Amino acid sequence: MKRSWLYVIVSLLLLWGIALPSWAQQERPSAGMKPPRSGIRAELLTDLETLEKKLVGLAEAMPEEKYTWRPAEGVRSVSEVYMHIAGANFFFPRLVGVEPPPGATRGLEKITEKTKVVETLKRSLHHVRQAILNTPDADLDKPVKMFGRDTTVRAVLIALITHMHEHLGQSIAYARMNGVVPPWTAARQSR
């Protein structure tokens, strides 16, 4: 009797040991996914890396007292531009089925403190990276809706990156209007 129970327990442990790695992989898809080396996702990730360095570097270079500055009434302030980028970074992946972390999108427009703005921007960029990494190439041509129009997962990801470029340009203009030289320009000038 003891021997049969021992056999059952050992068998269950072996099955559990075989099943656990595949179960864990399903629970955390990014754990096993490696960054692509070629294709549109690789290109988007490379572009995202550049955008992240520039957006975060510029946000960090801007003095905190300028975060509420706006060029004219009715136009986004410095902090509002960064929080608009972060909001879009949480929103666009939702269109392709990637939900933002709980609470990530609450009250973004009200965040004006520099450290919180930079932290939120970084979290949103990490979310975009994970969304791109966890989107299989086979899903890129899947149909989705974006602003009421038929499009593809690929087009949503491209629009997301394009959106960040648009507001990077706006942030550069804001910085220069406030006497802040973009860090990558300052580094080049010092060489």
C-alpha positions as CSV (number, residue, x, y, z in Angstrom):
1,M,0.0,0.0,0.0
2,K,2.8,2.4,0.9
3,R,4.7,1.6,-2.2
4,S,1.6,2.4,-4.5
5,W,1.2,5.8,-2.8
6,L,4.8,6.5,-3.2
7,Y,4.5,5.6,-6.9
8,V,1.5,8.0,-7.3
9,I,3.3,10.9,-5.5
10,V,6.5,10.4,-7.5
11,S,4.4,10.3,-10.7
12,L,2.5,13.4,-9.9
13,L,5.8,15.3,-9.0
14,L,7.3,14.2,-12.4
15,L,4.2,15.4,-14.3
16,W,4.1,18.6,-12.4
17,G,7.8,19.2,-13.2
18,I,7.1,18.6,-16.9
19,A,4.0,20.7,-17.0
20,L,5.2,23.6,-14.8
21,P,7.7,25.2,-17.4
22,S,5.0,25.3,-20.2
23,W,2.4,26.6,-17.8
24,A,4.7,29.4,-16.5
25,Q,5.6,30.3,-20.1
26,Q,1.9,30.7,-20.9
27,E,1.3,32.9,-17.9
28,R,4.3,35.2,-18.8
29,P,4.6,35.3,-22.5
30,S,7.4,37.9,-22.5
31,A,9.6,35.7,-20.3
32,G,10.3,33.4,-23.2
33,M,10.1,35.8,-26.1
34,K,13.4,37.2,-27.4
35,P,13.6,40.5,-29.2
36,P,13.3,40.0,-33.0
37,R,16.5,40.5,-35.0
38,S,14.8,41.6,-38.2
39,G,11.4,42.7,-39.5
40,I,9.1,45.4,-38.5
41,R,9.0,44.7,-34.8
42,A,12.8,44.8,-34.7
43,E,12.7,48.2,-36.5
44,L,10.0,49.5,-34.2
45,L,12.0,48.4,-31.1
46,T,15.2,50.1,-32.4
47,D,13.2,53.3,-33.1
48,L,11.6,53.1,-29.6
49,E,15.0,52.9,-28.0
50,T,16.0,56.1,-29.7
51,L,12.7,57.8,-28.8
52,E,13.1,56.7,-25.2
53,K,16.6,58.1,-24.8
54,K,15.5,61.4,-26.4
55,L,12.1,61.8,-24.6
56,V,13.4,60.8,-21.2
57,G,16.6,62.8,-21.6
58,L,14.7,65.9,-22.6
59,A,12.2,65.5,-19.8
60,E,15.0,65.2,-17.3
61,A,16.9,68.2,-18.8
62,M,13.9,70.5,-18.5
63,P,13.8,72.4,-15.2
64,E,10.9,71.5,-13.0
65,E,9.7,75.1,-12.8
66,K,9.1,75.0,-16.6
67,Y,6.8,71.9,-16.4
68,T,3.7,74.1,-16.2
69,W,5.0,76.5,-19.0
70,R,2.9,76.6,-22.2
71,P,3.7,78.7,-25.3
72,A,0.1,80.2,-25.4
73,E,-3.2,79.8,-23.7
74,G,-5.1,76.7,-24.8
75,V,-1.9,74.9,-25.8
76,R,-0.5,71.9,-23.8
77,S,2.1,72.7,-21.2
78,V,5.4,70.8,-21.0
79,S,4.0,68.3,-18.5
80,E,0.8,67.9,-20.4
81,V,2.8,67.0,-23.6
82,Y,4.7,64.3,-21.7
83,M,1.5,63.0,-20.1
84,H,-0.2,63.0,-23.5
85,I,2.6,60.8,-24.8
86,A,2.3,58.5,-21.8
87,G,-1.5,58.3,-22.2
88,A,-1.1,57.4,-25.9
89,N,1.5,54.8,-25.0
90,F,-1.0,53.1,-22.7
91,F,-3.9,53.6,-25.2
92,F,-2.6,52.4,-28.5
93,P,-1.6,49.0,-27.3
94,R,-5.1,48.5,-26.0
95,L,-6.3,48.7,-29.6
96,V,-4.3,45.5,-30.3
97,G,-5.4,43.7,-27.1
98,V,-2.7,44.8,-24.7
99,E,-4.2,46.3,-21.6
100,P,-2.3,48.9,-19.6
101,P,-1.3,48.1,-16.0
102,P,-4.1,48.7,-13.5
103,G,-4.4,52.4,-12.6
104,A,-1.7,53.5,-15.1
105,T,-4.0,55.9,-17.0
106,R,-5.8,57.5,-14.1
107,G,-5.3,61.3,-13.8
108,L,-2.3,61.6,-16.2
109,E,-3.3,65.0,-17.3
110,K,-3.1,66.3,-13.7
111,I,0.5,65.1,-13.2
112,T,2.9,68.1,-13.3
113,E,5.6,67.2,-10.8
114,K,8.8,66.4,-12.8
115,T,9.8,63.2,-11.0
116,K,6.3,61.8,-11.5
117,V,6.1,62.9,-15.1
118,V,9.5,61.2,-15.9
119,E,8.5,58.0,-14.0
120,T,5.1,57.8,-15.8
121,L,6.8,58.4,-19.1
122,K,9.3,55.7,-18.5
123,R,6.6,53.2,-17.4
124,S,4.6,54.0,-20.6
125,L,7.6,53.4,-22.8
126,H,8.2,50.1,-21.0
127,H,4.6,49.2,-21.7
128,V,5.1,49.9,-25.4
129,R,8.2,47.8,-25.5
130,Q,6.4,44.8,-23.9
131,A,3.5,45.2,-26.3
132,I,5.8,45.1,-29.3
133,L,7.8,42.2,-27.9
134,N,4.7,40.2,-27.1
135,T,3.0,40.7,-30.5
136,P,3.9,37.7,-32.7
137,D,4.8,38.5,-36.3
138,A,1.9,36.3,-37.3
139,D,-0.5,38.8,-35.6
140,L,0.8,41.9,-37.5
141,D,-1.7,41.6,-40.3
142,K,-4.7,40.9,-38.1
143,P,-7.5,43.4,-38.6
144,V,-8.3,45.8,-35.8
145,K,-10.2,49.1,-35.5
146,M,-8.4,52.4,-34.9
147,F,-10.5,55.5,-34.4
148,G,-13.4,53.8,-36.2
149,R,-11.4,52.7,-39.2
150,D,-10.3,49.2,-40.3
151,T,-6.6,48.8,-40.1
152,T,-4.0,46.2,-38.9
153,V,-2.0,45.6,-35.7
154,R,1.1,46.7,-37.7
155,A,-0.5,50.0,-38.6
156,V,-1.4,50.6,-34.9
157,L,2.1,50.0,-33.8
158,I,3.5,52.3,-36.5
159,A,1.0,55.0,-35.6
160,L,2.1,54.7,-31.9
161,I,5.8,55.3,-32.8
162,T,4.8,58.1,-35.2
163,H,2.8,59.8,-32.5
164,M,5.8,59.8,-30.2
165,H,8.0,61.4,-32.9
166,E,5.4,64.1,-33.4
167,H,5.5,65.1,-29.7
168,L,9.2,64.7,-29.4
169,G,9.4,67.5,-32.0
170,Q,7.0,69.5,-29.9
171,S,9.0,68.9,-26.8
172,I,12.3,69.9,-28.5
173,A,10.6,73.2,-29.5
174,Y,9.3,73.8,-26.0
175,A,12.8,73.1,-24.6
176,R,14.5,75.4,-27.0
177,M,12.0,78.2,-26.3
178,N,13.0,77.8,-22.6
179,G,16.7,77.9,-23.3
180,V,17.2,74.1,-22.8
181,V,19.5,72.5,-25.4
182,P,18.5,68.8,-26.1
183,P,21.0,66.5,-24.3
184,W,22.0,64.7,-27.5
185,T,22.8,68.1,-29.1
186,A,24.7,69.3,-26.1
187,A,26.8,66.1,-26.1
188,R,27.6,66.5,-29.8
189,Q,28.5,70.2,-29.3
190,S,30.9,69.3,-26.4
191,R,32.9,66.8,-28.5
